């Protein structure tokens, strides 16, 4: 073994102090030339023995320096690669933000003004396209197959989208197939003489499918690489509740896999249809309810673990009240997720009622900004915020609410009476907004989005009345029912720690304006106090409450007094 090791350049372990015959006997298997070379090289090895450690050390230092440099360069490349390969945020734009070719150019410029971002873009349909699609569907039911191509709303949709692609210098082929398919669908509706919820969802999907294709094509034309996605084909899995589907948990990993996979393979800005999904059983297109594009954006944000979700609207963030009711409404700089959810559910049109849930679960900030005024700070929505000086955050009005008073002596001490009442609403598919109970009565309001979800359909009011008649008829079997229509919910979203102050101030204002509150409820979240008043009094109440809470300056003095009481002085709650 020793001879073979030596032959391959490894130092022989034999000692040169051994006998010559012994040495030659061990080396017998070697050729003479090989042994001679080894023997003659020994003096050279001895001569260079003193220099070897120094040379080896210098060589080792040079190698280590090269390795360090390579590692540093690799780390820099990996860091740059991560920056390039990471989808950083989600930007959602509503229908008014992409209502025309001019607005689309402005939105594209806005996106390009954030070169440090790699955003996912979520779009709604252009302008009033969704409304016109629903109206076109209703017209098709009764117009006859031969007249379906002449429906006014269809002509409007075609003209809007074709004019937009021409002005943007985008090829018409981007949407021509969808326009043709839309016309064929309307002919099919005319032939069947019915518009089912499933068909309605398929019908309204054309709006987002066309707006995203136009926008992605325009971005590519101006040198911004983009890729269009239909949400129902990229992993958005929902229940089969057409017109108002819920997103299922399987959506999150599916969306993340698709977007990350495509981005790493071939980076391009994703442009995604808002509002749409695919039923997990039917595999048909579903919609997430009015304003569902917000929910699409927050779902993608949670799936990707985005740094921020931006919802771009046509107002400067979330406001202290509806500016169409009171023009002096002010932007709210900060909100908690709980406050934002209450605001959305009780009528604020800025956000979709369910859109806060994915963001809250993923603890991802949501920023609401104005696409017409990008420099405005907007509203930042986070898990918590500083409530030290907060009293009232916003006033929200929900009109056209139906109120039910249900009275029954059978309710007193009876187990299961409330379950019977609410099972009736469940069977009829009607959602309840606000509830207040006593020993023998229940007062509640019904969600108008359920009763009047067909607001664009002809004779919708007659259908709504029939639904209310069914509710009243079923409830009368177990109680005395009084149905009160034309009511409004005024929701006061504020600081739970100052609910007494809010109520005292609010009732003082309402008494001064001769308004009688018919029902009051404070939700389990404690950030919302709801007051029920007549529709005819609602706007006047909102204006008076806004002036009292946000403009009078009284609350600032009260907060100072309250803080003083915490330091040992008396607190004055008198208004």
C-alpha positions as CSV (number, residue, x, y, z in Angstrom):
1,X,0.0,0.0,0.0
2,X,2.9,2.3,0.8
3,X,4.4,1.8,-2.6
4,X,1.2,2.6,-4.4
5,X,0.6,5.7,-2.3
6,X,4.1,6.9,-3.2
7,X,3.6,6.2,-6.8
8,X,0.6,8.5,-6.8
9,X,2.5,11.4,-5.4
10,X,1.8,10.9,-1.7
11,X,4.7,11.0,0.7
12,X,5.9,7.5,1.6
13,X,5.6,6.8,5.3
14,X,8.8,4.8,5.4
15,X,11.8,6.2,7.2
16,X,15.0,6.9,5.3
17,X,16.9,5.7,8.4
18,X,15.9,2.1,7.7
19,X,18.3,-0.4,6.0
20,X,18.9,-0.1,2.3
21,X,17.9,-3.7,1.6
22,X,14.8,-3.2,3.7
23,X,13.9,-0.1,1.8
24,X,14.5,-1.7,-1.6
25,X,12.4,-4.7,-0.6
26,X,9.5,-2.5,0.2
27,X,9.9,-0.6,-3.1
28,X,10.1,-3.8,-5.2
29,X,6.9,-3.1,-7.0
30,X,8.0,0.3,-8.2
31,X,9.9,0.8,-11.5
32,X,13.5,1.9,-11.1
33,X,12.8,5.2,-12.8
34,X,10.0,6.1,-10.5
35,X,12.1,5.2,-7.4
36,X,15.1,7.2,-8.8
37,X,12.9,10.2,-9.4
38,X,11.6,10.0,-5.8
39,X,15.1,9.6,-4.4
40,X,16.6,12.4,-6.4
41,X,13.8,14.8,-5.5
42,X,14.4,14.5,-1.8
43,X,17.3,17.0,-1.6
44,X,15.1,19.6,-3.4
45,X,12.3,19.0,-0.9
46,X,14.7,19.5,1.9
47,X,16.1,22.7,0.3
48,X,12.6,24.3,-0.1
49,X,11.3,23.1,3.3
50,X,11.9,26.5,4.9
51,X,10.2,28.5,2.1
52,X,7.1,26.3,1.9
53,X,5.2,27.5,4.9
54,X,5.5,31.1,3.9
55,X,4.4,30.4,0.3
56,X,1.5,28.4,1.4
57,X,0.4,31.1,3.8
58,X,0.5,33.8,1.1
59,X,-1.3,31.5,-1.3
60,X,-4.0,30.8,1.3
61,X,-4.5,34.5,2.0
62,X,-4.9,35.2,-1.7
63,X,-7.4,32.4,-2.1
64,X,-9.4,33.6,1.0
65,X,-9.4,37.2,-0.3
66,X,-10.8,36.0,-3.7
67,X,-13.5,33.9,-1.9
68,X,-14.5,36.8,0.3
69,X,-14.9,39.1,-2.7
70,X,-16.9,36.5,-4.6
71,X,-19.2,36.0,-1.6
72,X,-19.8,39.7,-1.2
73,X,-20.6,40.0,-4.9
74,X,-23.0,37.1,-4.7
75,X,-24.7,38.6,-1.6
76,X,-25.2,41.9,-3.5
77,X,-26.5,40.1,-6.5
78,X,-28.9,38.1,-4.3
79,X,-30.1,41.3,-2.6
80,X,-30.6,43.0,-6.0
81,X,-32.4,39.9,-7.3
82,X,-34.7,39.8,-4.3
83,X,-35.6,43.5,-4.8
84,X,-36.3,42.7,-8.5
85,X,-38.2,39.5,-7.9
86,X,-40.4,40.6,-5.0
87,X,-44.0,41.8,-5.6
88,X,-44.1,44.6,-3.1
89,X,-47.6,45.9,-2.8
90,X,-51.2,45.8,-4.2
91,X,-52.8,48.8,-6.0
92,X,-56.5,48.7,-6.6
93,X,-58.2,51.2,-8.9
94,X,-62.0,51.7,-9.0
95,X,-64.2,52.2,-12.0
96,X,-63.9,56.0,-12.0
97,X,-60.1,55.7,-12.0
98,X,-60.2,53.9,-15.4
99,X,-63.4,55.5,-16.8
100,X,-61.7,56.8,-20.0
101,X,-58.5,56.7,-22.0
102,X,-57.4,59.9,-20.3
103,X,-57.9,58.4,-16.9
104,X,-56.1,55.2,-17.9
105,X,-53.1,57.2,-19.0
106,X,-53.1,59.1,-15.7
107,X,-53.2,55.8,-13.7
108,X,-50.4,54.3,-15.8
109,X,-48.3,57.4,-15.1
110,X,-49.2,57.2,-11.4
111,X,-47.9,53.6,-11.3
112,X,-44.7,54.5,-13.1
113,X,-44.1,57.3,-10.5
114,X,-43.3,54.5,-8.0
115,X,-40.2,52.9,-9.6
116,X,-39.2,51.3,-6.4
117,X,-42.5,49.2,-6.3
118,X,-43.4,46.0,-8.1
119,X,-47.1,46.2,-7.7
120,X,-50.0,43.9,-8.4
121,X,-52.7,46.0,-10.1
122,X,-56.4,45.2,-9.4
123,X,-59.0,46.9,-11.6
124,X,-62.8,47.4,-11.6
125,X,-64.8,47.7,-14.8
126,X,-64.6,51.1,-16.7
127,X,-67.0,53.7,-15.4
128,X,-70.6,52.6,-15.3
129,X,-70.0,49.5,-17.3
130,X,-71.3,47.1,-14.6
131,X,-74.6,49.0,-14.3
132,X,-75.0,49.0,-18.1
133,X,-74.3,45.3,-18.3
134,X,-77.0,44.6,-15.8
135,X,-79.5,46.9,-17.6
136,X,-78.6,45.2,-20.9
137,X,-79.3,41.8,-19.4
138,X,-82.7,42.9,-18.1
139,X,-83.6,44.4,-21.5
140,X,-82.6,41.2,-23.2
141,X,-85.1,39.2,-21.2
142,X,-88.0,41.0,-22.9
143,X,-86.7,42.5,-26.1
144,X,-86.6,39.3,-28.3
145,X,-83.6,37.7,-30.0
146,X,-83.8,39.8,-33.2
147,X,-83.5,43.1,-31.1
148,X,-80.7,42.0,-28.7
149,X,-78.0,43.5,-30.8
150,X,-79.7,46.8,-30.7
151,X,-79.9,47.2,-27.0
152,X,-78.9,50.7,-26.1
153,X,-76.7,49.7,-23.2
154,X,-74.8,47.2,-25.3
155,X,-74.2,50.0,-27.9
156,X,-72.9,52.2,-25.1
157,X,-70.5,49.5,-23.8
158,X,-69.1,48.8,-27.3
159,X,-68.6,52.5,-28.1
160,X,-66.9,53.2,-24.8
161,X,-64.4,50.3,-25.0
162,X,-63.7,50.7,-28.7
163,X,-63.1,54.4,-28.4
164,X,-60.8,53.8,-25.5
165,X,-58.6,51.3,-27.3
166,X,-58.4,53.6,-30.3
167,X,-57.4,56.6,-28.2
168,X,-54.8,54.5,-26.4
169,X,-53.5,53.1,-29.7
170,X,-54.2,49.6,-28.5
171,X,-55.2,46.9,-31.0
172,X,-58.9,46.3,-31.1
173,X,-58.3,42.5,-31.1
174,X,-57.6,42.9,-27.3
175,X,-61.3,43.1,-26.6
176,X,-63.1,42.3,-29.9
177,X,-63.7,38.6,-28.9
178,X,-65.2,39.6,-25.6
179,X,-67.5,42.1,-27.3
180,X,-68.7,39.5,-29.7
181,X,-69.2,37.0,-26.9
182,X,-71.1,39.5,-24.9
183,X,-73.5,40.1,-27.8
184,X,-74.1,36.4,-28.2
185,X,-74.7,36.0,-24.5
186,X,-77.4,38.7,-24.6
187,X,-79.0,36.9,-27.5
188,X,-79.0,33.7,-25.4
189,X,-80.7,35.6,-22.6
190,X,-83.3,36.9,-25.0
191,X,-84.0,33.4,-26.3
192,X,-84.4,31.9,-22.8
193,X,-86.3,34.9,-21.6
194,X,-84.7,34.7,-18.2
195,X,-81.6,36.1,-16.3
196,X,-80.5,33.7,-13.6
197,X,-78.1,34.7,-10.9
198,X,-75.4,32.5,-12.5
199,X,-75.9,34.1,-15.9
200,X,-75.9,37.6,-14.3
201,X,-72.5,36.9,-12.8
202,X,-71.2,35.7,-16.1
203,X,-72.7,38.8,-17.8
204,X,-71.1,41.4,-15.4
205,X,-67.7,39.7,-15.6
206,X,-67.2,41.2,-19.1
207,X,-66.5,44.6,-17.6
208,X,-63.4,43.6,-15.6
209,X,-62.2,41.2,-18.2
210,X,-62.1,44.0,-20.8
211,X,-60.8,46.8,-18.6
212,X,-57.8,44.7,-17.4
213,X,-56.9,43.6,-21.0
214,X,-57.0,47.2,-22.2
215,X,-54.8,48.4,-19.3
216,X,-52.3,45.6,-19.6
217,X,-52.0,46.2,-23.4
218,X,-51.5,49.9,-22.8
219,X,-48.7,49.3,-20.2
220,X,-46.9,47.0,-22.6
221,X,-47.2,49.6,-25.4
222,X,-45.5,52.3,-23.2
223,X,-42.7,50.0,-22.2
224,X,-44.0,48.7,-18.9
225,X,-44.1,44.9,-19.1
226,X,-47.5,43.7,-17.8
227,X,-49.5,40.5,-17.8
228,X,-53.3,40.2,-17.6
229,X,-55.0,37.8,-15.2
230,X,-58.7,36.7,-14.9
231,X,-59.2,36.1,-11.1
232,X,-61.4,33.1,-11.8
233,X,-58.5,31.5,-13.7
234,X,-55.7,32.3,-11.3
235,X,-56.9,30.7,-8.1
236,X,-59.8,32.7,-6.7
237,X,-62.0,29.9,-5.3
238,X,-65.4,30.9,-3.9
239,X,-68.7,29.5,-2.7
240,X,-71.4,29.0,-5.3
241,X,-73.6,31.9,-3.9
242,X,-73.9,33.8,-7.2
243,X,-73.9,37.6,-7.0
244,X,-72.5,37.5,-3.4
245,X,-69.9,34.7,-3.1
246,X,-67.5,34.3,-0.3
247,X,-63.8,33.6,-0.9
248,X,-62.6,30.2,0.4
249,X,-59.3,29.6,2.2
250,X,-57.9,27.5,-0.7
251,X,-57.6,30.8,-2.6
252,X,-54.6,32.1,-0.7
253,X,-52.0,29.4,-1.6
254,X,-53.4,29.1,-5.1
255,X,-53.0,32.8,-5.8
256,X,-49.6,33.0,-4.2
257,X,-48.3,30.0,-6.2
258,X,-49.6,31.4,-9.5
259,X,-48.3,35.0,-9.1
260,X,-45.0,34.1,-7.5
261,X,-44.4,31.4,-10.1
262,X,-45.1,33.7,-13.1
263,X,-43.1,36.6,-11.6
264,X,-40.0,34.5,-11.0
265,X,-40.2,32.9,-14.4
266,X,-40.9,36.0,-16.4
267,X,-41.3,39.2,-14.4
268,X,-44.2,41.4,-15.5
269,X,-46.7,43.6,-13.6
270,X,-49.8,41.5,-12.9
271,X,-53.1,43.2,-13.9
272,X,-56.0,41.3,-12.2
273,X,-59.7,41.5,-12.6
274,X,-61.4,42.6,-9.4
275,X,-64.8,41.4,-8.2
276,X,-64.7,37.9,-9.7
277,X,-64.1,34.4,-8.7
278,X,-64.9,30.7,-9.6
279,X,-67.4,28.6,-7.7
280,X,-65.7,25.6,-6.2
281,X,-68.5,23.2,-7.1
282,X,-70.0,24.7,-10.3
283,X,-66.6,26.0,-11.7
284,X,-68.8,28.9,-12.9
285,X,-67.8,32.6,-12.7
286,X,-69.0,34.2,-9.4
287,X,-69.0,37.8,-8.1
288,X,-68.1,39.0,-4.7
289,X,-70.9,41.6,-4.4
290,X,-70.9,45.3,-5.2
291,X,-67.5,46.8,-4.5
292,X,-65.9,43.4,-4.4
293,X,-62.7,44.6,-6.1
294,X,-61.5,45.9,-2.7
295,X,-61.9,42.3,-1.4
296,X,-59.9,41.0,-4.4
297,X,-57.1,43.4,-3.5
298,X,-56.9,42.6,0.2
299,X,-57.1,38.8,-0.6
300,X,-54.1,39.1,-2.9
301,X,-52.2,41.2,-0.3
302,X,-52.7,38.5,2.3
303,X,-51.8,35.7,-0.1
304,X,-48.5,37.4,-1.0
305,X,-47.8,38.9,2.4
306,X,-47.5,42.3,0.8
307,X,-46.0,45.3,2.6
308,X,-49.1,47.4,1.9
309,X,-52.4,47.4,0.1
310,X,-53.4,50.6,-1.6
311,X,-57.0,51.3,-2.5
312,X,-57.2,54.2,-4.9
313,X,-60.6,56.0,-5.0
314,X,-62.0,59.3,-6.2
315,X,-61.9,60.9,-2.7
316,X,-59.1,61.9,-0.3
317,X,-59.4,58.7,1.8
318,X,-62.0,57.9,4.3
319,X,-64.0,61.0,5.3
320,X,-65.8,62.1,8.5
321,X,-69.1,61.9,6.6
322,X,-70.4,61.6,3.0
323,X,-69.3,64.7,1.2
324,X,-72.4,64.6,-1.0
325,X,-74.4,65.2,2.2
326,X,-72.1,67.7,3.9
327,X,-69.3,69.2,1.7
328,X,-67.2,70.1,4.7
329,X,-66.4,66.5,5.4
330,X,-62.7,66.0,6.4
331,X,-60.3,63.2,5.7
332,X,-59.6,60.8,8.5
333,X,-55.8,60.2,8.7
334,X,-55.9,56.9,10.6
335,X,-58.3,54.1,11.3
336,X,-58.2,50.7,12.9
337,X,-59.5,47.6,11.1
338,X,-62.5,47.4,13.4
339,X,-63.5,51.0,12.6
340,X,-63.0,50.6,8.9
341,X,-65.1,47.4,8.9
342,X,-68.0,49.1,10.7
343,X,-67.7,52.1,8.4
344,X,-67.9,50.0,5.3
345,X,-70.8,47.8,6.5
346,X,-72.9,50.7,7.6
347,X,-72.8,52.6,4.3
348,X,-69.4,54.2,3.7
349,X,-68.9,53.7,0.0
350,X,-65.1,54.0,0.2
351,X,-64.5,50.3,1.1
352,X,-66.2,46.9,0.6
353,X,-67.7,45.7,3.9
354,X,-65.7,42.4,3.9
355,X,-62.5,43.8,2.5
356,X,-60.9,44.4,5.9
357,X,-60.9,40.8,7.0
358,X,-58.0,39.5,4.9
359,X,-55.9,42.5,5.7
360,X,-56.6,42.2,9.4
361,X,-55.8,38.5,9.3
362,X,-52.5,39.1,7.5
363,X,-51.8,42.3,9.6
364,X,-51.2,44.2,6.3
365,X,-51.8,48.0,6.3
366,X,-54.4,49.4,3.9
367,X,-53.9,52.9,2.6
368,X,-56.9,54.6,0.9
369,X,-55.8,57.4,-1.5
370,X,-57.3,59.6,-4.2
371,X,-56.3,58.8,-7.8
372,X,-57.4,62.3,-8.8
373,X,-55.2,63.8,-6.1
374,X,-52.2,61.5,-5.5
375,X,-50.4,63.9,-3.3
376,X,-53.1,63.8,-0.6
377,X,-52.0,61.7,2.4
378,X,-55.2,59.6,2.4
379,X,-56.2,57.3,5.2
380,X,-53.9,54.6,6.7
381,X,-55.8,51.6,8.2
382,X,-53.9,49.4,10.7
383,X,-54.6,46.9,13.5
384,X,-54.4,49.6,16.2
385,X,-54.0,53.3,16.4
386,X,-53.5,56.0,19.0
387,X,-56.9,56.7,20.6
388,X,-55.7,59.1,23.3
389,X,-57.5,62.1,21.8
390,X,-60.1,60.4,19.6
391,X,-63.8,60.8,20.2
392,X,-65.8,60.4,17.0
393,X,-64.1,59.1,13.9
394,X,-66.9,59.3,11.3
395,X,-70.6,59.5,10.8
396,X,-72.1,57.1,8.3
397,X,-75.6,57.1,6.9
398,X,-77.5,54.0,5.5
399,X,-80.7,55.0,3.9
400,X,-83.9,53.1,2.9
401,X,-83.8,50.7,5.8
402,X,-86.8,48.6,6.8
403,X,-87.4,48.4,10.6
404,X,-89.4,45.6,12.2
405,X,-90.9,45.6,15.7
406,X,-91.8,42.1,16.8
407,X,-93.8,41.8,20.0
408,X,-94.8,38.6,21.8
409,X,-95.6,37.7,25.4
410,X,-94.5,34.1,24.4
411,X,-91.0,35.5,24.3
412,X,-90.9,36.1,28.1
413,X,-88.8,33.3,29.6
414,X,-89.2,31.1,26.6
415,X,-86.2,29.2,25.3
416,X,-85.5,29.4,21.6
417,X,-87.9,32.2,20.7
418,X,-85.0,34.3,19.1
419,X,-83.9,31.2,17.2
420,X,-87.4,30.9,15.7
421,X,-87.4,34.5,14.6
422,X,-84.0,34.5,13.0
423,X,-84.6,31.1,11.3
424,X,-87.3,32.8,9.3
425,X,-84.9,35.4,8.0
426,X,-82.4,32.6,7.2
427,X,-85.0,30.7,5.3
428,X,-85.9,33.8,3.2
429,X,-82.2,34.7,2.7
430,X,-82.5,38.1,4.3
431,X,-79.7,39.7,6.4
432,X,-80.3,41.6,9.6
433,X,-78.4,44.8,10.3
434,X,-79.2,46.2,13.8
435,X,-80.9,44.4,16.7
436,X,-82.3,45.6,20.1
437,X,-84.3,43.4,22.4
438,X,-86.4,43.6,25.6
439,X,-88.3,41.0,27.6
440,X,-91.2,40.8,25.2
441,X,-90.0,42.5,22.0
442,X,-87.4,42.6,19.3
443,X,-86.6,45.6,17.1
444,X,-84.4,45.0,14.1
445,X,-83.5,46.5,10.7
446,X,-83.2,44.6,7.5
447,X,-80.2,44.9,5.2
448,X,-81.3,46.8,2.1
449,X,-78.5,45.3,0.0
450,X,-80.4,42.0,0.3
451,X,-83.9,43.4,-0.2
452,X,-82.9,45.8,-3.0
453,X,-80.1,43.9,-4.6
454,X,-82.1,44.1,-7.8
455,X,-82.2,47.8,-7.8
456,X,-81.3,48.0,-11.5
457,X,-84.0,45.5,-12.5
458,X,-87.3,46.7,-13.7
459,X,-90.1,46.5,-11.2
460,X,-87.6,45.9,-8.4
461,X,-89.7,47.7,-5.9
462,X,-92.6,45.3,-6.4
463,X,-90.3,42.3,-5.8
464,X,-88.9,43.9,-2.7
465,X,-92.4,44.5,-1.4
466,X,-93.3,40.8,-2.0
467,X,-90.2,39.7,0.0
468,X,-91.3,42.0,2.9
469,X,-94.8,40.6,2.7
470,X,-93.3,37.1,3.0
471,X,-91.3,38.1,6.1
472,X,-94.3,39.7,7.7
473,X,-96.6,36.8,7.0
474,X,-94.1,34.3,8.5
475,X,-93.5,36.4,11.6
476,X,-97.1,36.9,12.3
477,X,-97.4,33.2,13.0
478,X,-95.5,33.7,16.3
479,X,-95.8,37.4,17.2
480,X,-97.4,40.7,16.5
481,X,-95.4,42.5,13.8
482,X,-95.1,46.1,12.9
483,X,-93.3,46.9,9.7
484,X,-91.8,50.4,9.4
485,X,-90.2,51.5,6.1
486,X,-88.3,54.6,5.0
487,X,-85.9,54.6,7.9
488,X,-82.2,55.4,8.1
489,X,-79.4,54.1,10.2
490,X,-77.0,56.8,11.5
491,X,-73.8,55.1,12.7
492,X,-71.4,56.9,15.0
493,X,-68.0,55.3,14.7
494,X,-65.8,56.3,17.6
495,X,-63.7,55.6,20.7
496,X,-65.3,53.0,22.9
497,X,-63.7,54.7,26.0
498,X,-65.8,57.8,25.3
499,X,-69.2,56.2,24.4
500,X,-71.0,58.1,27.1
501,X,-69.7,61.4,25.8
502,X,-70.7,60.5,22.3
503,X,-74.2,59.5,23.3
504,X,-74.7,62.6,25.5
505,X,-73.5,64.9,22.7
506,X,-75.5,63.1,20.0
507,X,-78.8,63.1,21.9
508,X,-78.3,66.8,22.8
509,X,-77.9,67.6,19.0
510,X,-80.9,65.4,18.0
511,X,-83.2,66.9,20.7
512,X,-82.2,70.4,19.6
513,X,-83.2,69.5,16.0
514,X,-86.5,67.9,17.2
515,X,-85.5,64.4,16.0
516,X,-86.9,61.4,17.7
517,X,-84.6,58.4,17.8
518,X,-86.7,55.2,17.2
519,X,-84.1,52.7,18.1
520,X,-80.5,52.6,19.4
521,X,-77.9,49.8,19.4
522,X,-74.2,49.5,20.3
523,X,-72.4,46.7,18.5
524,X,-70.3,44.0,20.1
525,X,-67.2,45.7,18.6
526,X,-68.1,48.8,20.8
527,X,-66.8,51.2,18.1
528,X,-70.2,51.7,16.6
529,X,-73.4,53.3,18.0
530,X,-76.3,53.0,15.6
531,X,-79.4,55.3,15.8
532,X,-82.5,54.7,13.7
533,X,-84.4,57.8,12.4
534,X,-86.8,58.7,9.6
535,X,-85.4,59.0,6.1
536,X,-86.7,62.5,5.9
537,X,-84.7,63.6,8.9
538,X,-81.5,61.7,8.2
539,X,-79.4,64.2,6.2
540,X,-80.3,67.0,8.6
541,X,-79.1,64.9,11.5
542,X,-75.8,64.1,9.8
543,X,-75.1,67.8,9.1
544,X,-75.9,68.8,12.7
545,X,-73.9,65.9,14.2
546,X,-70.9,66.7,12.0
547,X,-71.0,70.4,13.0
548,X,-71.2,69.4,16.7
549,X,-68.5,66.8,16.8
550,X,-66.0,68.1,14.2
551,X,-66.4,71.8,14.0
552,X,-67.6,73.3,17.3
553,X,-64.5,72.8,19.3
554,X,-66.6,71.7,22.4
555,X,-65.1,68.2,22.3
556,X,-61.5,69.5,22.6
557,X,-62.4,71.3,25.8
558,X,-64.1,68.2,27.1
559,X,-61.1,66.0,26.4
560,X,-58.9,68.5,28.3
561,X,-61.3,68.4,31.2
562,X,-61.4,64.6,31.1
563,X,-57.6,64.4,31.1
564,X,-57.5,66.8,34.0
565,X,-59.8,64.5,35.9
566,X,-57.3,61.7,35.5
567,X,-54.8,63.9,37.2
568,X,-57.1,64.5,40.2
569,X,-59.4,67.3,39.1
570,X,-63.1,67.1,38.6
571,X,-64.4,66.1,35.1
572,X,-67.2,68.1,33.5
573,X,-69.4,66.3,31.0
574,X,-72.0,69.0,30.6
575,X,-72.5,70.2,27.0
